[in-house]
Amino acid sequence: MENRHFALGFAALMVCAPVGAQLPEPSAEADGLVHVELTLDRQLIGVTFSPGLSADDGAEHRRVLAGAVGSRFRVGRLEGHRALRLGAITPLVDQGAAEADDSDAPPTTINYDLFLVRNGSGWELEAHTVDSSAVSLVPLRHRMTDRSFPTMTVALHAIGAESGRLALRWGRHLWSTDFRFEELPPPPRRARVSGRGTERGDDSDPAEIERSAEVARGLLLGERDESALVFTDGRRISLASWKSVDVEDEDYGRLWTTGDGAVVELVRASVLRFKNDVPLRFGEADLPTGNLAAGFAGVYGIWLKRVGDGWRFVFSDEPDSWGTQHDPDFDVAEIPAVYSRGGSSFRPLGATLIATGVNQGRLVVHWGLHQWASDFTVTR
C-alpha cells in the first residue's frame, strides 16, 4: 500500500515537518509524476513516469511481466535535446535557415510518449510523437536479474562525455538501450541590430530573479554534468559532477594510492555537488535541507573516503570546494558506500541518482570500471 500512496506520503511530510524546519519551495510544479533527468554537456534527456506502478494494477501489467508476445505498456514521456540519437530517434537538424530567424529554428527539445512492447523478436520501445504523427522504434537489450523490483523504475546513466544508457527495471526484468548526443551544425549568425540593449530591471523583480537563476544554472552546467530526480510534489534532488575527468587523467590514479582514512583528492575538478529540496536519510545519517541557509535547499559537497578495505561518502557543508581543499571541520556526515565493478572502463567521473521506489533512491558515483553506491529515503 505504501507504493500506492506516494502523494499522500509527501503530503504527510509537509504537514508533519517540525516547526522551525521550514522546507524550501519546490523546484518544479507538482504533477503527481516522477522525473529522472540527465544533463550531459548542457544537453538534457529526461523520462517522466507514474510512481508505484505494480503488477497488481492490471492484467496488461501482468502480461508484460510474464513476457507475453503482443503485450505493451505505456512507460511515460521522453524529453530530449534535439541532438539526441536513441534508436530510430535521430537528431533534429535545421536544414533550411539561410537567415537567422528564430521562427525558422528547430525546437530545443523533442518529446515522445514511450511504450514498452514485446514482439516476436524481442523487446523494444515505441516512441510516439506527442501528436501521434510518427513512431520511432528503439530496440532494447533484456535480461533477467536476481533482484526483483515490485514497481517500475527508470534510470539514466552517463557512460561517456556525451553518451548514456536508459534502463528500465520491473520485477526481475532489466531493459536497457544506449543513447548519445551528436554534434549539430552551428546555428546561423544573427544579423546585427543597432541600438541600445535592454535595460536591467530591479534585482527584487521576480523576472530579474528568474533571469539571475537561469544565469547561475547556465554557469553550473558550463562546468558540470547533472543527474536529477524530481518527485511527485515538485521537490528535486540533483547531483552535479565536473566534466571530462577521464580515466587517463592523473586524478584517476589517486584512487588506489589514497591512504586509509583520507579522501580522494582531485587536482582537475571540484567535488561532487549535491542539492536536495527535501530531507533525506542515508543509513543512520540525516541530510537536512537548509544547511547553508534556513528555508533553502540543502547544498553539500561529496568526497570519496577510503576506510580500511572499504569506502565512504563524506558530505560537507562546502559544496564548491576544489578537489584538493578538503576541510574536515565542515564535514557533516560519513555514509558507507557499497563498492562494485562494472560498466565501461572508459567512463569519466560521473554520478547518477536512481529512483528505487516511490520515496526511495540510490546515489551512484562511477569512474571507469569502479562504482560506489548508497541508498537513501525521503524523511520528514
N, C-alpha and C positions, 0 to 999 in steps of 0.2 A: 504493500500500500504506500510505502514511502515514495516509490518511484512515481506513483500516480498523483502525488500532492506536492510536487516541487514548488509550484507557485505559492501554495499555502505556507510551505516551509519558509519561503523568503518573506512572506507577509508577517509570519510569526517573528522572524529575525528582526524585522523593522520595529515591531511592537515591543519586543522583549529586550531590545538593546538597552543597557543600563543608562540612566540619566548621567550626562557628563561625557558619555562615549558617543558623541554625535557622529553618525555616519556621513561620509561625503555624498554630494549629489551624484546620482548615476551618470556614467559617461555617455549612455545612449538611452533611447526611448525603450520602455518596457513593451515587449511584443509577445511574451509568453514562449519565445523560442531561444534556443542556444545557438550562438555564433562561434565558430572557430575560424581564426584568421592567421595568415602568414604573409608577411611583407618582406620581399627579397629585392634589394636594390631599388627601393621605392615602389615596387610593383606588387599589388595585392592579389591574393587568392583567398576566398572565403567560402565556407559552407554553412548554411543555416538549416537547423533541423529541430523537430519537436522532441522534447525530453521525455524520458520514461516510456518509450515505445517497447512493448514486450510481446512475446509470442501469444500471451493471453488476450491481446487486444483484438484478434480477429482471425478468421480462417485463412486469409491470404498471408498473414504473417507466419502462420504455422507452415504453409506451403513453401514459403521462401526458405525457412529454416530447415525444412525437410529436403531442400534442393530439388523440388519438383519442376520438371521441364514445363515451361509456359508460365511459371509464377512471376509476378512483378510487384514492385513495391516502390512508392514514392519516398525517396530519401530526404529531399528538401530542395533548397535553392542554392545554386552555384553562382558566385560573383567572381569575376576575374578581370585583371588588367587586359587591355586589348592586345598585349604582346603574348598572351598565354597560348601555349600549344599543349593540348591534352587530348590524346586520341585523335579523333577526326575534327576536333575543335582547333582551328588554325588562327594565327594572328590576324587581327583586323587592321589592314593597311589602307591608308588613304591613297587611292590610285590617281585621283584627278588633280585637284588642288594646284593649279598653276599659280593661284593667288592665295595670299594669307588671309583667308576669310573664315572666321570662326564657324560660320554656318555650314561650311564645307568640311570641317574637320570631323573625323570619326569620333564616336564616344570614347571616353577614357576607359570605361569598364563595360563588360558584357555580362548578361545574366541568363541563366538557364534553369529550368526545372529538371532535377535529376531523378531518374527511375532506375532501380536495380532490377535486372532482368535475367532469368535463367532460360537459355535456349538450348537447342540440341547440341551445340558445340561448346558450351560453357557459359560463363557469366560475363555480363557487360553492363555498362551504364548507358542509358539513353539520355542525352542532353537535349531537351526541347527548348527552343527559344520561347520567351515568355508569351509571345503572340501565337505560338504553335505553328509558325510558318516553316520551320526547318527542324530537323533532328540530326544530331551528330552522335555517332557511336564511339564508345570508349571501351576497348577490351580490358578485362580485369584478370589479374592473377588471383588464384584462390588456393587456400589450404585450410585444413582443419587444425585446431590448436588444442593443447591440453587444458588451458584455462577457458572457462565459459563466462560470457558476458550476458547477464539477463536482459539488458536493454541495449539498444543500438547506440553506438558511439562513432564519431568521425574524428579523424586526426589528420593534421597536415605537418609533414616533417621536411626540413631542408636536407638535401643530400649534396648540394653544391652551391656555388655562389649565386646562381640564377636558376636552380632546378630543385625539385622536391618530389615528395611522394604523398598521395592521397590514400588513406587507409580507412576502411570501414570494418568494424567488429560487431558481431551479434551472435549470441550463442557461442558455439565453438568455431564459427566461420571467421576467417580473415580474408578480406578482399583488398587489393591494392593496385595502384597504377601510378606511373611516374608522369611528371609534367615539367615543363621548362618555360621560361620567358625568353623570347627571341629578340634580337636587336632589330629595332624598327628604323626605317629611314628617317632622317631628321625632318621636323616639320618645316614648311615653307616660312621664309622670313617675313615678319610683319613689315608692312610699309610704314615709313616714319611719318609721324604726325606732329606738326609743330604746335607749340602752345604750352601752357603751364601744366604741371602734374596735378594730381588730386591732393587737395589739402588734407592733412592729417586731422582726424577728429579728436574729440575729448577722450583721454585714456579711460575715463569711467563709463564711456558709452558702450552698451552691450555689443554693438557691431565692432567696435575697436578692440574690445576684449577678445571677441571671437577671432578677429584677424591676428591678434598677437598670439593666441593659442595655436593657430594654424602655422604661423611662422616658427614657433618653438617646436612644433611637431615636425615641420619640414627640416629643421636643423638636426633633430634627433635621427630622423630616417636618412639624412645625408651621411651619417656616420655609422648607423647601426641597422641591422635587420630586426624584425619583431614578430613574436608569436603572441597570440592573444585569445582569451576566452571571454565571451560576453554572455552573462546569464539571463534568465527569463525576465528579470526586473530591470535590465539595462546596466547592471553593475559589471565592471570589466576588470580582468586581471591580465597583465601583459608582462612579457619578459623580452628584453632587448639585448642583443649581443653585437659586439664590434664586428664590422665586416672584414672578410678576407684574412682572417688569422688562420693560415693554412698549415698543413702538416709539414711543409718544407721550412717553415719559419723556426727561428731559434727558440721561440717560446714553447713549441711542442716538445722539444727535448727535455724541458724542465719538469715534465710530468713525473719522470722516474728518477730525477735527481733531487726532488723536493724532500727535505728531511722530515722525520717523524715529528708531528706537531706544528709543522709550518704550512703556510698557504702557498699555492702555486702562483708565482709572480708572472706578470705579463708585461714585457717591455714594449710591445707594439699595440697595446689595447687598453681600454678602460675595463673595469669589472662589469659583470653582467648586471643589468639594471631591472629591478623587479618593482612593479607598481600594482597595488590592489585597492579597489574600491570597497571591498568587503573584508571583514576579519576572517583569517584562516587559521587552521591548526595543522602543523606538521608533526606527527607523532605526539610528543608531550609538550611541544613548543608552540606558543601562540604568536601569531603575526598580526598585530592590530593595524587598523588604519590610523592616520593622524600622528605617525611617529615624528614627523618633522613640523607639522602644524595642525592644531586641533581642527576637526571638521573637514580635513582634506584627505585625499587618498594616501595610503602608506606608500613610501618610496624607499627601497632598500638596494644596497649593493650585495652581490653574492660572490663569495670566494670559494674555491675548492681547497679543502684542507686534508692533508694526509695524516691519518691517525693509526699507528701500528700498521697492520696489513689491510686497513680499510680506508674509507673516505667519508668526509662530512661536507655539507654545505654550511658555510658561515654567512649569516645575514648581518649586515652592517647598516648603521644609520648614515653612512656616507655612500650614496648611490652613484656618485660620479667620480669616485676615486680612480686615479690612474693605477694600472695593474702592478706597479712597483711600490705603491704607497699605502699598504695595509696598516691601519692603526687599530690594535686590539681594544683600545679604550672605547671604540664606537661599536663593537660587536654586541649584538642583542640576542642571538640565538645560534646554536650549533645543532644541525639536524643530520642524522645518519643518512648517507647516500648509498643506495644499492648499486654496486658496480657490475657491469656486464660488457661483453664484447660482441660486435656485430655491425652490420651495415657496411658502407663503403669505406675503404681505407684512406680515401682522399677527402673525406668530409672536412670542411673548415670548422672551426669552433662555432657552435651554434646552440640553440635552445628551443625547446618545444613545450607548450602547455597542452595537455590532453585531457578531455573530459572522460572520466571513467564511470561516471554516474551522474544523477541529476544534481547532486550537491557535493560531488567529489571530483578530484582531478589528480593529475600526476605532472610534476615538474621534471623535465628531462634535459640534461646537458650532454652534448655529444661532441666528439673531436676525433676524427679518423675512425678507427675501429672501437674506440673507447666510449662508454656511455655510463652516466650516473643518473639516478632517478630517486625521487622521493614523493610519496603520496600526501595529499592534503584534503581537508574537508572544510566546508564553509561553517563558521561558528556564529554564535550570537554576539 
